[in-house]
Amino acid sequence: MVQALLRNKKMAVILGAILVLLLTVACTSASNNDGESVTGGSISSTDLSNLLSAAGGAQGLAGLLQSGFNSNTGIRVNGTGKASGTPDLGVLSLGVESLADTASQARGEAAVAIDQIIAVLRSNAIEDRDIQTSHFNISPRYNTQEVTKCVDREGASTRDSSGSLIQVPASGEPERAPAVPEFQGTECRVEFERVLIGYQVTNTLTVKVRDLDNMGGIIDGVTDAAGNLIRINRVSFTIEDTKPLQNEAREEAIANLLTKANAMARLARVELGNLVFLSETGGAVPQSFARLESAAAFGFANDASTTILAGELDVNVSVQGVFDIVNPGS
């Protein structure tokens, strides 16, 4: 692998030097008054010849270019690895939601409830650095209602035989006859209206819980403190330091890659060469959502505690590699 890297580095240096020399020659070339080409600077044909010789001549240079830019050479293979670990950090998304006739009243109710929640969190050894306001909103709430509207018509309207509308006086005969009453009475129709029903205040906190055994107790405590205003939006678990798991998954991925590469070379009846390219994807911080199990949720007992199951998390790593083929024609 070291030899392959040195060979690639040598190729890049040689090609870069040739390119610089060619550009320098082009930039320093000019024509004199007689139309003859004049080359300035210290670049000579000997310099270019020496560089071509270092690259193995014109044929060797073509080979370097082909090996450096042809993406279809060698054996390409992927490898995967996985490492599992127990979560050590819980994340709670919780808050309050208040609805009242006025914005001020709703904000006040939400403020009292959120202060009670924060007091419960602090009493459970949750530090202020692990409590963050993630959302706050005050907005009007509307509801769509079905409304029936009726219009009373006290008079009558008539149309003559030609269809022209004629108003009937309060007394006396119409000016033209014959006239037939068109409508008289009450006309009703159904409409849908948006009606303001109050103002809603939402205040949401993101809380890091480091004592996972106390997760259920914290949920029960904030529920008792905020009452019907409480909102538990999400419970998730993660691992703060995933580097050991990433290393473990990476080792498994590399071993898997080498096993596949050797198997492919053996089946293709070629000799596996040096590893010339290697890349990695994955290894992101895992996160899972918890299952909330509470007897109260199923109507068995209102005083039952909430049970939170953290489970296990996986770190996945994928690697991609390219190997040379030694003596592909043999």
Short mmCIF file of the C-alpha atoms (twelve columns), coordinates in Angstrom:
data_MODEL
# 
_entry.id   MODEL 
# 
loop_
_atom_site.group_PDB 
_atom_site.id 
_atom_site.type_symbol 
_atom_site.label_atom_id 
_atom_site.label_alt_id 
_atom_site.label_comp_id 
_atom_site.label_asym_id 
_atom_site.label_seq_id 
_atom_site.Cartn_x 
_atom_site.Cartn_y 
_atom_site.Cartn_z 
_atom_site.pdbx_PDB_model_num 
ATOM 1   C CA . MET A 1   0.000    0.000   0.000   1 
ATOM 2   C CA . VAL A 2   2.894    2.355   0.806   1 
ATOM 3   C CA . GLN A 3   4.479    1.598   -2.555  1 
ATOM 4   C CA . ALA A 4   1.207    2.375   -4.328  1 
ATOM 5   C CA . LEU A 5   0.917    5.689   -2.520  1 
ATOM 6   C CA . LEU A 6   4.530    6.577   -3.396  1 
ATOM 7   C CA . ARG A 7   3.915    5.606   -7.012  1 
ATOM 8   C CA . ASN A 8   0.791    7.791   -7.186  1 
ATOM 9   C CA . LYS A 9   2.642    10.662  -5.543  1 
ATOM 10  C CA . LYS A 10  5.518    10.331  -8.016  1 
ATOM 11  C CA . MET A 11  3.081    10.334  -10.905 1 
ATOM 12  C CA . ALA A 12  1.371    13.480  -9.631  1 
ATOM 13  C CA . VAL A 13  4.708    15.276  -9.161  1 
ATOM 14  C CA . ILE A 14  5.948    14.350  -12.642 1 
ATOM 15  C CA . LEU A 15  2.700    15.315  -14.358 1 
ATOM 16  C CA . GLY A 16  2.524    18.560  -12.426 1 
ATOM 17  C CA . ALA A 17  6.096    19.441  -13.363 1 
ATOM 18  C CA . ILE A 18  5.481    18.686  -17.050 1 
ATOM 19  C CA . LEU A 19  2.341    20.842  -17.011 1 
ATOM 20  C CA . VAL A 20  4.172    23.742  -15.374 1 
ATOM 21  C CA . LEU A 21  6.998    23.525  -17.905 1 
ATOM 22  C CA . LEU A 22  4.628    23.411  -20.845 1 
ATOM 23  C CA . LEU A 23  2.697    26.426  -19.554 1 
ATOM 24  C CA . THR A 24  5.960    28.289  -18.944 1 
ATOM 25  C CA . VAL A 25  7.171    27.585  -22.464 1 
ATOM 26  C CA . ALA A 26  3.860    28.755  -23.905 1 
ATOM 27  C CA . CYS A 27  3.854    31.953  -21.865 1 
ATOM 28  C CA . THR A 28  7.475    32.845  -22.648 1 
ATOM 29  C CA . SER A 29  7.288    32.179  -26.392 1 
ATOM 30  C CA . ALA A 30  7.225    35.174  -28.726 1 
ATOM 31  C CA . SER A 31  8.013    36.126  -32.318 1 
ATOM 32  C CA . ASN A 32  10.735   38.489  -33.405 1 
ATOM 33  C CA . ASN A 33  10.493   40.985  -36.192 1 
ATOM 34  C CA . ASP A 34  11.549   38.375  -38.773 1 
ATOM 35  C CA . GLY A 35  8.745    36.029  -37.719 1 
ATOM 36  C CA . GLU A 36  11.168   33.632  -36.020 1 
ATOM 37  C CA . SER A 37  10.171   31.999  -32.771 1 
ATOM 38  C CA . VAL A 38  12.108   33.133  -29.734 1 
ATOM 39  C CA . THR A 39  11.879   31.314  -26.362 1 
ATOM 40  C CA . GLY A 40  12.711   33.187  -23.205 1 
ATOM 41  C CA . GLY A 41  13.623   31.887  -19.758 1 
ATOM 42  C CA . SER A 42  15.765   28.909  -18.857 1 
ATOM 43  C CA . ILE A 43  13.406   26.148  -20.069 1 
ATOM 44  C CA . SER A 44  14.982   23.916  -22.692 1 
ATOM 45  C CA . SER A 45  14.059   20.841  -24.633 1 
ATOM 46  C CA . THR A 46  16.551   18.934  -22.476 1 
ATOM 47  C CA . ASP A 47  14.427   19.660  -19.395 1 
ATOM 48  C CA . LEU A 48  11.320   18.263  -21.046 1 
ATOM 49  C CA . SER A 49  13.241   15.253  -22.304 1 
ATOM 50  C CA . ASN A 50  14.527   14.489  -18.805 1 
ATOM 51  C CA . LEU A 51  11.009   14.650  -17.375 1 
ATOM 52  C CA . LEU A 52  9.656    12.366  -20.074 1 
ATOM 53  C CA . SER A 53  12.459   9.936   -19.356 1 
ATOM 54  C CA . ALA A 54  11.556   9.958   -15.661 1 
ATOM 55  C CA . ALA A 55  7.982    9.103   -16.619 1 
ATOM 56  C CA . GLY A 56  9.167    6.229   -18.826 1 
ATOM 57  C CA . GLY A 57  9.042    8.067   -22.124 1 
ATOM 58  C CA . ALA A 58  5.937    9.018   -24.084 1 
ATOM 59  C CA . GLN A 59  4.505    5.543   -23.665 1 
ATOM 60  C CA . GLY A 60  5.152    5.595   -19.935 1 
ATOM 61  C CA . LEU A 61  3.535    9.014   -19.641 1 
ATOM 62  C CA . ALA A 62  0.448    7.743   -21.423 1 
ATOM 63  C CA . GLY A 63  0.352    4.832   -19.015 1 
ATOM 64  C CA . LEU A 64  0.574    7.130   -16.024 1 
ATOM 65  C CA . LEU A 65  -2.249   9.259   -17.360 1 
ATOM 66  C CA . GLN A 66  -4.378   6.201   -17.983 1 
ATOM 67  C CA . SER A 67  -3.726   4.653   -14.572 1 
ATOM 68  C CA . GLY A 68  -4.371   7.965   -12.836 1 
ATOM 69  C CA . PHE A 69  -7.657   8.819   -14.489 1 
ATOM 70  C CA . ASN A 70  -9.193   5.553   -15.632 1 
ATOM 71  C CA . SER A 71  -11.847  4.695   -12.984 1 
ATOM 72  C CA . ASN A 72  -12.542  1.211   -14.361 1 
ATOM 73  C CA . THR A 73  -9.259   -0.447  -13.391 1 
ATOM 74  C CA . GLY A 74  -8.699   -2.733  -10.442 1 
ATOM 75  C CA . ILE A 75  -11.103  -4.496  -8.099  1 
ATOM 76  C CA . ARG A 76  -13.716  -2.334  -6.375  1 
ATOM 77  C CA . VAL A 77  -15.437  -3.659  -3.283  1 
ATOM 78  C CA . ASN A 78  -17.494  -2.448  -0.303  1 
ATOM 79  C CA . GLY A 79  -17.279  -3.510  3.326   1 
ATOM 80  C CA . THR A 80  -19.697  -2.994  6.214   1 
ATOM 81  C CA . GLY A 81  -19.331  -3.147  9.968   1 
ATOM 82  C CA . LYS A 82  -21.610  -2.693  12.965  1 
ATOM 83  C CA . ALA A 83  -21.062  -2.126  16.677  1 
ATOM 84  C CA . SER A 84  -23.784  -1.999  19.326  1 
ATOM 85  C CA . GLY A 85  -23.836  -0.088  22.585  1 
ATOM 86  C CA . THR A 86  -26.096  0.895   25.451  1 
ATOM 87  C CA . PRO A 87  -27.442  4.493   25.406  1 
ATOM 88  C CA . ASP A 88  -26.074  6.772   28.105  1 
ATOM 89  C CA . LEU A 89  -28.107  9.938   27.396  1 
ATOM 90  C CA . GLY A 90  -31.841  10.529  27.174  1 
ATOM 91  C CA . VAL A 91  -33.435  13.515  25.458  1 
ATOM 92  C CA . LEU A 92  -36.890  14.694  26.471  1 
ATOM 93  C CA . SER A 93  -38.952  17.112  24.392  1 
ATOM 94  C CA . LEU A 94  -41.692  18.354  26.698  1 
ATOM 95  C CA . GLY A 95  -43.594  21.519  27.500  1 
ATOM 96  C CA . VAL A 96  -46.954  23.122  28.134  1 
ATOM 97  C CA . GLU A 97  -49.848  24.292  25.991  1 
ATOM 98  C CA . SER A 98  -52.389  26.777  27.295  1 
ATOM 99  C CA . LEU A 99  -55.605  28.064  25.690  1 
ATOM 100 C CA . ALA A 100 -57.513  31.056  27.113  1 
ATOM 101 C CA . ASP A 101 -59.801  33.880  26.022  1 
ATOM 102 C CA . THR A 102 -56.942  36.398  25.948  1 
ATOM 103 C CA . ALA A 103 -53.297  36.136  25.029  1 
ATOM 104 C CA . SER A 104 -52.260  37.536  28.409  1 
ATOM 105 C CA . GLN A 105 -54.248  34.956  30.320  1 
ATOM 106 C CA . ALA A 106 -52.883  32.071  28.208  1 
ATOM 107 C CA . ARG A 107 -49.293  33.293  28.618  1 
ATOM 108 C CA . GLY A 108 -49.708  33.560  32.373  1 
ATOM 109 C CA . GLU A 109 -51.057  30.029  32.722  1 
ATOM 110 C CA . ALA A 110 -48.235  28.653  30.567  1 
ATOM 111 C CA . ALA A 111 -45.596  30.586  32.533  1 
ATOM 112 C CA . VAL A 112 -46.775  29.164  35.852  1 
ATOM 113 C CA . ALA A 113 -46.865  25.609  34.466  1 
ATOM 114 C CA . ILE A 114 -43.399  25.801  32.872  1 
ATOM 115 C CA . ASP A 115 -41.898  27.161  36.102  1 
ATOM 116 C CA . GLN A 116 -43.362  24.186  37.960  1 
ATOM 117 C CA . ILE A 117 -41.862  21.816  35.380  1 
ATOM 118 C CA . ILE A 118 -38.416  23.405  35.699  1 
ATOM 119 C CA . ALA A 119 -38.636  23.073  39.491  1 
ATOM 120 C CA . VAL A 120 -39.317  19.335  39.101  1 
ATOM 121 C CA . LEU A 121 -36.387  18.956  36.693  1 
ATOM 122 C CA . ARG A 122 -33.993  20.694  39.079  1 
ATOM 123 C CA . SER A 123 -35.193  18.571  41.974  1 
ATOM 124 C CA . ASN A 124 -34.237  15.514  39.890  1 
ATOM 125 C CA . ALA A 125 -30.628  16.713  39.506  1 
ATOM 126 C CA . ILE A 126 -31.119  18.087  35.983  1 
ATOM 127 C CA . GLU A 127 -28.634  20.936  35.552  1 
ATOM 128 C CA . ASP A 128 -29.590  24.222  33.893  1 
ATOM 129 C CA . ARG A 129 -27.111  23.568  31.068  1 
ATOM 130 C CA . ASP A 130 -29.184  20.514  30.141  1 
ATOM 131 C CA . ILE A 131 -32.460  22.495  29.919  1 
ATOM 132 C CA . GLN A 132 -33.083  24.509  26.760  1 
ATOM 133 C CA . THR A 133 -36.140  26.338  25.415  1 
ATOM 134 C CA . SER A 134 -36.625  24.935  21.919  1 
ATOM 135 C CA . HIS A 135 -39.964  26.533  20.972  1 
ATOM 136 C CA . PHE A 136 -42.211  29.359  22.177  1 
ATOM 137 C CA . ASN A 137 -45.311  30.605  20.393  1 
ATOM 138 C CA . ILE A 138 -48.387  32.774  21.003  1 
ATOM 139 C CA . SER A 139 -51.094  32.538  18.362  1 
ATOM 140 C CA . PRO A 140 -54.876  32.926  17.970  1 
ATOM 141 C CA . ARG A 141 -56.994  29.812  17.686  1 
ATOM 142 C CA . TYR A 142 -59.918  29.619  15.312  1 
ATOM 143 C CA . ASN A 143 -62.664  27.120  14.730  1 
ATOM 144 C CA . THR A 144 -64.890  26.669  11.683  1 
ATOM 145 C CA . GLN A 145 -68.579  26.675  12.503  1 
ATOM 146 C CA . GLU A 146 -71.628  26.038  10.372  1 
ATOM 147 C CA . VAL A 147 -73.979  29.028  10.438  1 
ATOM 148 C CA . THR A 148 -77.485  29.239  8.955   1 
ATOM 149 C CA . LYS A 149 -78.474  32.731  7.812   1 
ATOM 150 C CA . CYS A 150 -82.063  33.676  6.941   1 
ATOM 151 C CA . VAL A 151 -83.425  36.809  5.237   1 
ATOM 152 C CA . ASP A 152 -87.043  37.924  5.667   1 
ATOM 153 C CA . ARG A 153 -88.778  39.450  2.659   1 
ATOM 154 C CA . GLU A 154 -91.721  41.576  3.725   1 
ATOM 155 C CA . GLY A 155 -92.822  42.801  0.295   1 
ATOM 156 C CA . ALA A 156 -93.336  41.046  -2.975  1 
ATOM 157 C CA . SER A 157 -91.812  41.419  -6.360  1 
ATOM 158 C CA . THR A 158 -93.514  40.735  -9.633  1 
ATOM 159 C CA . ARG A 159 -92.489  40.277  -13.202 1 
ATOM 160 C CA . ASP A 160 -94.569  41.190  -16.213 1 
ATOM 161 C CA . SER A 161 -95.065  38.900  -19.119 1 
ATOM 162 C CA . SER A 162 -91.894  40.223  -20.748 1 
ATOM 163 C CA . GLY A 163 -89.867  39.327  -17.713 1 
ATOM 164 C CA . SER A 164 -89.245  42.908  -16.535 1 
ATOM 165 C CA . LEU A 165 -89.233  43.349  -12.778 1 
ATOM 166 C CA . ILE A 166 -92.096  45.520  -11.452 1 
ATOM 167 C CA . GLN A 167 -92.296  46.722  -7.844  1 
ATOM 168 C CA . VAL A 168 -95.739  46.380  -6.243  1 
ATOM 169 C CA . PRO A 169 -96.801  49.527  -4.376  1 
ATOM 170 C CA . ALA A 170 -98.048  49.305  -0.796  1 
ATOM 171 C CA . SER A 171 -101.539 50.178  -1.993  1 
ATOM 172 C CA . GLY A 172 -103.185 50.378  -5.339  1 
ATOM 173 C CA . GLU A 173 -102.883 48.375  -8.436  1 
ATOM 174 C CA . PRO A 174 -99.676  47.743  -10.398 1 
ATOM 175 C CA . GLU A 175 -99.035  49.980  -13.282 1 
ATOM 176 C CA . ARG A 176 -99.041  47.077  -15.703 1 
ATOM 177 C CA . ALA A 177 -100.904 43.843  -15.720 1 
ATOM 178 C CA . PRO A 178 -100.891 40.941  -15.524 1 
ATOM 179 C CA . ALA A 179 -98.430  40.523  -12.614 1 
ATOM 180 C CA . VAL A 180 -97.612  37.264  -10.784 1 
ATOM 181 C CA . PRO A 181 -96.053  37.338  -7.268  1 
ATOM 182 C CA . GLU A 182 -92.505  35.926  -7.471  1 
ATOM 183 C CA . PHE A 183 -91.496  35.326  -3.815  1 
ATOM 184 C CA . GLN A 184 -92.594  36.315  -0.372  1 
ATOM 185 C CA . GLY A 185 -91.395  34.944  2.987   1 
ATOM 186 C CA . THR A 186 -88.025  33.833  4.474   1 
ATOM 187 C CA . GLU A 187 -84.922  32.697  2.530   1 
ATOM 188 C CA . CYS A 188 -82.228  30.688  4.401   1 
ATOM 189 C CA . ARG A 189 -78.753  29.486  3.419   1 
ATOM 190 C CA . VAL A 190 -75.888  27.635  5.177   1 
ATOM 191 C CA . GLU A 191 -72.457  29.279  5.475   1 
ATOM 192 C CA . PHE A 192 -69.151  28.340  7.145   1 
ATOM 193 C CA . GLU A 193 -67.436  30.969  9.252   1 
ATOM 194 C CA . ARG A 194 -64.056  31.041  11.037  1 
ATOM 195 C CA . VAL A 195 -64.700  31.951  14.664  1 
ATOM 196 C CA . LEU A 196 -62.030  33.049  17.173  1 
ATOM 197 C CA . ILE A 197 -62.129  30.712  20.162  1 
ATOM 198 C CA . GLY A 198 -59.129  32.062  22.100  1 
ATOM 199 C CA . TYR A 199 -55.358  32.371  22.204  1 
ATOM 200 C CA . GLN A 200 -52.881  29.517  22.521  1 
ATOM 201 C CA . VAL A 201 -49.421  29.630  24.110  1 
ATOM 202 C CA . THR A 202 -46.919  26.833  23.554  1 
ATOM 203 C CA . ASN A 203 -43.633  26.592  25.460  1 
ATOM 204 C CA . THR A 204 -41.407  23.586  24.727  1 
ATOM 205 C CA . LEU A 205 -38.199  22.476  26.458  1 
ATOM 206 C CA . THR A 206 -35.475  20.077  25.337  1 
ATOM 207 C CA . VAL A 207 -34.063  18.285  28.376  1 
ATOM 208 C CA . LYS A 208 -31.008  16.027  28.586  1 
ATOM 209 C CA . VAL A 209 -31.409  13.242  31.137  1 
ATOM 210 C CA . ARG A 210 -28.149  11.545  32.158  1 
ATOM 211 C CA . ASP A 211 -29.668  9.252   34.782  1 
ATOM 212 C CA . LEU A 212 -31.716  7.008   32.514  1 
ATOM 213 C CA . ASP A 213 -33.137  5.033   35.415  1 
ATOM 214 C CA . ASN A 214 -34.937  8.199   36.517  1 
ATOM 215 C CA . MET A 215 -36.483  8.979   33.118  1 
ATOM 216 C CA . GLY A 216 -39.905  7.582   33.999  1 
ATOM 217 C CA . GLY A 217 -39.947  9.364   37.363  1 
ATOM 218 C CA . ILE A 218 -39.165  12.694  35.696  1 
ATOM 219 C CA . ILE A 219 -42.057  12.242  33.254  1 
ATOM 220 C CA . ASP A 220 -44.431  11.428  36.100  1 
ATOM 221 C CA . GLY A 221 -43.210  14.411  38.113  1 
ATOM 222 C CA . VAL A 222 -43.658  17.014  35.375  1 
ATOM 223 C CA . THR A 223 -47.078  15.563  34.520  1 
ATOM 224 C CA . ASP A 224 -48.229  16.012  38.119  1 
ATOM 225 C CA . ALA A 225 -46.792  19.528  38.223  1 
ATOM 226 C CA . ALA A 226 -48.310  20.866  34.973  1 
ATOM 227 C CA . GLY A 227 -51.532  18.877  34.988  1 
ATOM 228 C CA . ASN A 228 -53.543  18.964  31.776  1 
ATOM 229 C CA . LEU A 229 -51.233  21.594  30.291  1 
ATOM 230 C CA . ILE A 230 -48.347  19.119  29.995  1 
ATOM 231 C CA . ARG A 231 -47.215  17.938  26.568  1 
ATOM 232 C CA . ILE A 232 -44.654  15.121  26.145  1 
ATOM 233 C CA . ASN A 233 -43.633  15.380  22.497  1 
ATOM 234 C CA . ARG A 234 -40.737  12.962  22.199  1 
ATOM 235 C CA . VAL A 235 -38.447  10.693  24.208  1 
ATOM 236 C CA . SER A 236 -35.197  9.559   22.556  1 
ATOM 237 C CA . PHE A 237 -31.863  8.041   23.513  1 
ATOM 238 C CA . THR A 238 -28.350  8.453   22.177  1 
ATOM 239 C CA . ILE A 239 -24.697  7.785   23.002  1 
ATOM 240 C CA . GLU A 240 -22.580  10.849  23.767  1 
ATOM 241 C CA . ASP A 241 -19.186  9.433   22.797  1 
ATOM 242 C CA . THR A 242 -19.450  7.050   19.855  1 
ATOM 243 C CA . LYS A 243 -15.732  6.966   18.941  1 
ATOM 244 C CA . PRO A 244 -15.059  3.526   20.519  1 
ATOM 245 C CA . LEU A 245 -18.065  2.072   18.707  1 
ATOM 246 C CA . GLN A 246 -17.010  3.741   15.452  1 
ATOM 247 C CA . ASN A 247 -13.532  2.199   15.727  1 
ATOM 248 C CA . GLU A 248 -15.013  -1.211  16.407  1 
ATOM 249 C CA . ALA A 249 -17.408  -0.929  13.460  1 
ATOM 250 C CA . ARG A 250 -14.567  0.355   11.240  1 
ATOM 251 C CA . GLU A 251 -12.361  -2.662  12.050  1 
ATOM 252 C CA . GLU A 252 -15.200  -5.000  11.139  1 
ATOM 253 C CA . ALA A 253 -15.862  -3.073  7.915   1 
ATOM 254 C CA . ILE A 254 -12.203  -3.245  6.826   1 
ATOM 255 C CA . ALA A 255 -12.055  -6.988  7.589   1 
ATOM 256 C CA . ASN A 256 -15.242  -7.476  5.592   1 
ATOM 257 C CA . LEU A 257 -13.793  -5.483  2.686   1 
ATOM 258 C CA . LEU A 258 -10.574  -7.547  2.610   1 
ATOM 259 C CA . THR A 259 -12.514  -10.811 2.752   1 
ATOM 260 C CA . LYS A 260 -14.683  -9.785  -0.191  1 
ATOM 261 C CA . ALA A 261 -11.707  -8.517  -2.234  1 
ATOM 262 C CA . ASN A 262 -9.748   -11.760 -1.770  1 
ATOM 263 C CA . ALA A 263 -12.811  -13.817 -2.641  1 
ATOM 264 C CA . MET A 264 -13.418  -11.804 -5.821  1 
ATOM 265 C CA . ALA A 265 -9.771   -12.135 -6.903  1 
ATOM 266 C CA . ARG A 266 -9.787   -15.879 -6.252  1 
ATOM 267 C CA . LEU A 267 -13.013  -16.418 -8.190  1 
ATOM 268 C CA . ALA A 268 -11.749  -14.268 -11.069 1 
ATOM 269 C CA . ARG A 269 -8.404   -16.165 -11.012 1 
ATOM 270 C CA . VAL A 270 -6.314   -13.019 -10.659 1 
ATOM 271 C CA . GLU A 271 -3.838   -11.936 -8.035  1 
ATOM 272 C CA . LEU A 272 -4.960   -9.194  -5.678  1 
ATOM 273 C CA . GLY A 273 -2.617   -6.218  -5.685  1 
ATOM 274 C CA . ASN A 274 -2.158   -3.234  -3.396  1 
ATOM 275 C CA . LEU A 275 -4.998   -1.216  -1.951  1 
ATOM 276 C CA . VAL A 276 -4.885   2.078   -3.893  1 
ATOM 277 C CA . PHE A 277 -8.102   3.777   -2.708  1 
ATOM 278 C CA . LEU A 278 -10.135  3.680   0.504   1 
ATOM 279 C CA . SER A 279 -13.063  5.782   1.710   1 
ATOM 280 C CA . GLU A 280 -15.572  5.599   4.550   1 
ATOM 281 C CA . THR A 281 -19.210  6.552   5.094   1 
ATOM 282 C CA . GLY A 282 -21.573  6.208   8.040   1 
ATOM 283 C CA . GLY A 283 -20.581  6.273   11.696  1 
ATOM 284 C CA . ALA A 284 -23.162  8.930   12.580  1 
ATOM 285 C CA . VAL A 285 -24.341  9.378   16.167  1 
ATOM 286 C CA . PRO A 286 -27.201  6.896   16.630  1 
ATOM 287 C CA . GLN A 287 -30.535  7.908   18.099  1 
ATOM 288 C CA . SER A 288 -33.615  5.889   18.954  1 
ATOM 289 C CA . PHE A 289 -37.090  6.702   20.187  1 
ATOM 290 C CA . ALA A 290 -38.228  5.138   23.429  1 
ATOM 291 C CA . ARG A 291 -41.326  3.137   24.155  1 
ATOM 292 C CA . LEU A 292 -43.473  4.578   26.905  1 
ATOM 293 C CA . GLU A 293 -45.221  1.925   28.951  1 
ATOM 294 C CA . SER A 294 -47.602  3.132   31.603  1 
ATOM 295 C CA . ALA A 295 -50.426  1.216   33.218  1 
ATOM 296 C CA . ALA A 296 -52.332  4.483   33.475  1 
ATOM 297 C CA . ALA A 297 -52.216  4.803   29.696  1 
ATOM 298 C CA . PHE A 298 -54.197  1.575   29.436  1 
ATOM 299 C CA . GLY A 299 -56.667  2.558   32.143  1 
ATOM 300 C CA . PHE A 300 -55.448  0.113   34.785  1 
ATOM 301 C CA . ALA A 301 -54.359  2.552   37.476  1 
ATOM 302 C CA . ASN A 302 -53.913  6.316   37.576  1 
ATOM 303 C CA . ASP A 303 -51.093  6.115   40.121  1 
ATOM 304 C CA . ALA A 304 -48.920  3.661   38.174  1 
ATOM 305 C CA . SER A 305 -45.460  4.893   37.200  1 
ATOM 306 C CA . THR A 306 -44.208  5.299   33.658  1 
ATOM 307 C CA . THR A 307 -41.631  2.770   32.451  1 
ATOM 308 C CA . ILE A 308 -39.098  3.819   29.811  1 
ATOM 309 C CA . LEU A 309 -37.094  1.222   27.854  1 
ATOM 310 C CA . ALA A 310 -33.872  2.533   26.309  1 
ATOM 311 C CA . GLY A 311 -32.886  -0.590  24.418  1 
ATOM 312 C CA . GLU A 312 -29.671  -0.741  22.376  1 
ATOM 313 C CA . LEU A 313 -28.163  1.428   19.629  1 
ATOM 314 C CA . ASP A 314 -26.103  0.458   16.583  1 
ATOM 315 C CA . VAL A 315 -23.249  2.343   14.901  1 
ATOM 316 C CA . ASN A 316 -22.820  1.387   11.239  1 
ATOM 317 C CA . VAL A 317 -19.734  2.059   9.112   1 
ATOM 318 C CA . SER A 318 -19.291  1.388   5.391   1 
ATOM 319 C CA . VAL A 319 -15.972  1.457   3.500   1 
ATOM 320 C CA . GLN A 320 -15.212  1.413   -0.212  1 
ATOM 321 C CA . GLY A 321 -11.859  0.227   -1.555  1 
ATOM 322 C CA . VAL A 322 -10.030  -0.251  -4.864  1 
ATOM 323 C CA . PHE A 323 -7.270   -2.851  -5.312  1 
ATOM 324 C CA . ASP A 324 -4.771   -3.274  -8.101  1 
ATOM 325 C CA . ILE A 325 -4.838   -6.462  -10.178 1 
ATOM 326 C CA . VAL A 326 -1.439   -8.118  -10.468 1 
ATOM 327 C CA . ASN A 327 -0.737   -9.852  -13.800 1 
ATOM 328 C CA . PRO A 328 -4.336   -9.622  -15.037 1 
ATOM 329 C CA . GLY A 329 -3.478   -11.514 -18.218 1 
ATOM 330 C CA . SER A 330 -2.023   -14.596 -16.512 1 
# 
